[in-house]
Amino acid sequence: MIRPMLTSDVEVVYEIESLGQTHPWTKKQFSEAVDSYQSTVIEYQNRVVGFCILQPVLDEANLLLMAVHPEMRGKGLGYQLLEASMAQLNNDPVQIFLEVRESNKAAIALYEKSGFHQIDMRKNYYPTLDGGKEHAIIMVKACSDNFADLFK
């Protein structure tokens, strides 16, 4: 089941984020996301196992953060969550942007499956555990129905 994120989900969402990120969001940031952004979670067997946070901005949107619990990856849950979350955007975006670590090949494959493609790169953007930096891939998805409306 995919549903809006609640304040009561913040603890488990933070735990999922902490399992997969070297520099995770804080619990406070997740609490603020419940009210400030379009935040959704996916439940599997009555347990929150993933989340997606989208920021609608005018006629666009930004995918700020998304993760699925490491034990639940590879089951298609990330794809379901992303597709449902994008479909729920109320601003009918023309395009959706995201940034992803260059080394996160699984996430890049998921985003490409959902219709995103690379448009640029931010060099040395993400910090690494060893004190270095990693490039960010900038991707975009054109929301074709809405894009076509611009030319009517």
C-alpha positions in Angstrom: 0.0 0.0 0.0 1.2 3.5 -0.9 0.0 6.3 1.3 0.9 9.8 2.5 3.8 9.9 5.1 2.6 10.6 8.6 4.5 12.1 11.5 4.3 8.7 13.1 6.3 7.3 10.2 9.3 9.6 10.8 11.2 7.2 13.0 11.1 4.2 10.6 11.7 6.4 7.6 14.8 7.9 9.3 16.0 4.4 10.0 15.6 3.4 6.3 17.4 6.5 5.2 20.2 5.9 7.7 20.8 2.3 6.3 21.4 3.5 2.8 23.0 7.0 3.1 26.4 8.2 4.2 24.9 11.6 5.1 21.2 11.0 5.9 18.5 13.6 6.5 17.7 14.3 10.1 14.5 13.3 11.9 13.6 17.0 11.9 14.0 17.2 8.2 11.7 14.3 7.8 9.2 15.8 10.2 9.2 19.0 8.2 8.8 17.0 4.9 5.5 15.6 6.2 4.0 19.1 6.1 6.1 20.9 3.4 6.4 18.4 0.6 4.5 15.5 -1.0 5.8 12.7 1.1 4.7 9.1 0.6 5.5 5.7 2.0 5.1 2.2 0.8 4.0 -0.6 3.2 4.7 -4.2 2.7 3.1 -6.7 5.0 1.9 -3.9 7.2 5.4 -2.4 7.6 6.8 0.8 6.1 9.6 -0.3 3.9 10.2 2.8 1.7 9.5 6.4 1.2 9.5 9.1 -1.5 9.6 12.9 -1.1 8.7 15.1 -4.0 8.8 18.9 -4.0 6.2 20.5 -6.4 7.5 23.8 -7.7 5.2 25.8 -10.1 4.8 23.5 -13.1 7.8 21.3 -12.2 8.8 18.9 -9.4 12.0 17.8 -7.7 12.5 14.3 -6.4 14.3 15.2 -3.2 14.7 11.8 -1.6 13.7 8.2 -2.0 14.7 4.9 -0.4 13.6 1.4 0.1 14.8 -0.7 3.0 17.9 -2.7 1.8 16.2 -6.1 2.6 13.2 -5.1 0.4 15.1 -4.0 -2.7 14.8 -5.9 -6.0 11.1 -6.6 -5.5 9.8 -3.8 -7.7 8.6 -1.7 -4.6 10.8 1.3 -5.5 9.3 1.4 -9.0 5.8 1.1 -7.7 6.4 3.8 -5.1 8.0 6.2 -7.5 5.3 5.8 -10.2 2.5 6.2 -7.7 4.1 9.2 -6.0 4.6 11.0 -9.3 1.0 10.3 -10.3 -0.2 11.9 -7.1 1.5 15.3 -7.8 -1.2 17.9 -7.7 0.6 20.5 -9.8 0.6 18.5 -13.1 4.3 19.0 -13.7 5.7 19.4 -17.1 9.0 17.8 -15.9 10.4 16.2 -12.8 14.1 16.6 -11.8 16.4 14.6 -9.6 20.0 14.2 -8.6 21.6 10.8 -7.8 25.1 9.7 -6.9 27.0 8.5 -10.0 27.9 5.2 -8.2 24.2 4.4 -7.4 23.7 2.3 -10.5 20.5 0.5 -9.1 18.8 3.9 -8.6 19.9 5.2 -12.0 18.4 2.1 -13.6 15.2 2.5 -11.6 14.9 6.2 -12.7 15.6 5.3 -16.3 12.9 2.6 -16.2 10.5 5.4 -15.0 11.4 7.6 -18.0 14.2 9.8 -16.6 17.3 10.5 -18.5 20.6 12.2 -17.7 20.8 15.9 -18.7 23.9 17.0 -16.8 26.4 16.3 -14.0 27.4 18.2 -10.8 31.1 17.4 -10.3 32.3 16.6 -6.8 28.8 17.2 -5.3 28.2 14.5 -2.8 30.5 13.9 0.2 31.9 10.4 0.7 32.8 8.6 3.9 36.5 8.9 3.2 36.3 12.7 2.9 36.2 12.8 -0.9 33.5 13.9 -3.3 31.3 12.1 -5.8 29.6 13.4 -8.9 25.9 13.8 -9.0 24.0 12.8 -12.1 21.1 15.2 -12.9 18.2 13.5 -14.5 14.8 14.7 -15.8 11.5 13.1 -16.8 9.3 15.0 -19.3 5.7 14.4 -18.4 4.5 14.0 -21.9 0.8 14.7 -21.4 1.5 18.0 -19.7 4.3 18.9 -22.1 2.0 18.4 -25.1 -0.5 20.7 -23.5 2.0 23.6 -23.8 1.6 23.4 -27.6 -2.2 23.4 -27.8 
